[in-house]
Structure formats: structure tokens, C-alpha cells
Amino acid sequence: MDDRDTLTWEYDVPLVNDLFLLKDLIMVIVLSLVGMQVCVLVVGFFAGEGAVILPWIAYAVAGGALVVLFFIAAVVLLRNRFRTRFTVSPSGVAYESGRRERQINRIGLALTTLAGRPGPSALATARESGEFPWEDVHKVTVHAGRRVITLSDSWHPILRLYCPPETFGAAVSLVQRYAAQAATERAGQPQTTIRRQWWFYVVWTVGVVVAAILGLLYYDLNLDDMWRWVILSAALVLIAGLAEAWLIRRLFALAGVGLGIYVLVVLLIDASQPIVGPSGAVYGRNYEVDTWILVVSVIGQLALIALGTWRLFGKLRQPKIKRNVSR
């Protein structure tokens, strides 16, 4: 392999005054605020409080806190620069944080571990270096004015290469050449169809919704609170079926199955022990009066548990391969 096939350089990536990082910061803040509101809505729903909307001051305080923390980390700790080593080679594009940046991450990890919250620092330490093979690069965008090369997969940017003036031209040439070679190889390889995927998603969604509706028949939505947990169990199983990532699929399936078993046990206990008033009247449903409704609800809950268990332990059959080879 010729030395001209590989290019390595270091660059002090600006933090506060970089347009791309500021866009990423805005996206992180927006997603954080949306996630905060969704969490409040979910908690309010299961607590019986209805749709709880946070006041604008809560968004302002949370967003402002994120901005202040970013500027403190960028200006005080990193002095508005993040040294990174980039390498473009025939196998892919690699990056590695500078020595000073790695030391700061180690200090942050030690402090947060002592405080009992090592999560963010551990994540930063794990992302100190990485590599993307050319087969994952589907699009190359060159920002000549800023000397930045954005590498994207099929739907979002995965890495930005910041280049000094003397390296920018050579980096663009290498990246475009290797990306074009990868695109040619992808065009000549078998590609999977999505026919199985769309009908599977539709059938899965309909199946989970039907099972949830059956599981809800026994409950009085005005008096009982357990119906909310039926919906949550169904939502977890639904996500487990729609997710493709191995870990996410199994985590949601495990949570959905566990919650579904809990709801089923509580359902059977409540049905066998109806509330009897002083006059002897029975309040709520019970297995003697509402036998068929109870049976249908149990079938719905068992269906949700079965669907979640299948996504937890089962495997999807591989889709058919559609040949797309140019002759």
C-alpha cells in the first residue's frame, strides 16, 4: 500500500464558534426538552393527572442550564478547542481524541464515579476514538469555505473531518475516491427487499393493539387504575416488535413481559376477591358475574405476554434476497 493511500492529520476543532457544533447543540437541547415533556406526560398519565404541560419557565431554565454547562465545558475546561487526530485509509475513516482531552475525560470519569454517577463521563471515554468503514459512508458533503468534510450514512451525518489548509485538498480527494469505490461495491452486491418488513410491522401493530383492547375489557376506566399499566405493557411490546437493534428489542420485550405478568396476576387476584359492600352488594367486576369478559381479558393479556416473549427469545426469518447486480 502506497503512503499516498493513507492520510493522517491533527486539528483543533473549535467548539463555541463552530456552526456545525452549534447546530448539534440546538438539536440536543430541543430533543432534551421534548424528552422532558414526554416523561412528564407519561408520569401524569399513569398518576391519573391527565395531560400535564410544563410552563415555559421550565423549558427556559432547563435549556439555559444546558447552554451554560456547554459553555463552561467548552471555554473553561477545553479552552474552546478539541484536538482530534483524523486518519483516512483504504479501510475507512478513524478519529482519536488528543492526549489532553483524554486526560480531562479520565478526571471527569473519576469524579463522577466517586459521586455515584459515572454514566456521561464513561460514555465520553468510550467515544474517545472510533472508525467507520467505507461501506457505512453513503454520502460525502464538502464544505470548502470551512474546510470540513461531512460523512453520512443512509440517513444522518456520522463524522465530520476538520482539515487544515494544507491537508484539505488531499483529504477531499481521498475521501471522494474511497466513497465512490464503496458505492460501486454496494451497487454490485445483493440487496435485501423491505417487503417482509412493512407487512410484519403492520401485522405486529394490529396484533398488539387488538390484544391490548381485549386485555382492557375487564376494567372500568373510570374506577380502575390498572388499565394504564395494560397500555404501558402493550406500548413496550409494540416497541420491542418495531425495533431492529438487538439490545433495544430485548430490553423493551423484557420490560413488557414483566409488566404484563404483573398485570395478569393482579387481574386474577382482583377478579377472585371482589369488593363487597355493607349491604352485600358487589362493587366492580368479578369472575362469577363477568366470567366471559374476564376470560377475554385474560386471553388478551396472555397474547401480549406471548408476543413479548417471542420478541425476547425468538428470531425473525431472514428476508428474501433480491439480486441487483448490473451486467
Secondary structure, DSSP 4 states (H G I P E B T S, - for coil): --GGG-EEEEEEEESTT-HHHHHHHHHHHHHHHHHHHHHHHHHHHHTT-------HHHHHHHHHHHHHHHHIIIIIITTTEEEEEEEEETTEEEEEE-HHHHHHHHHHHHHHHHTT--HHHHHHHHTSEEEEEGGG--EEEEETTTTEEEEE-SSSEEEEEE--HHHHHHHHHHHHHHHHHHHHHHHTS-EE-SHHHHHHHHHHHHHHHHHHHHHHTT--TTT-SHHHHHHHHHHHHHHHHH--SHHHHHHHHHHHHHHHHHHHHHHHHHHHS-EE-TTSPEES--TTTSHHHHHHHHHHHHHHHHHHHHHHH--PPPPPEE-----
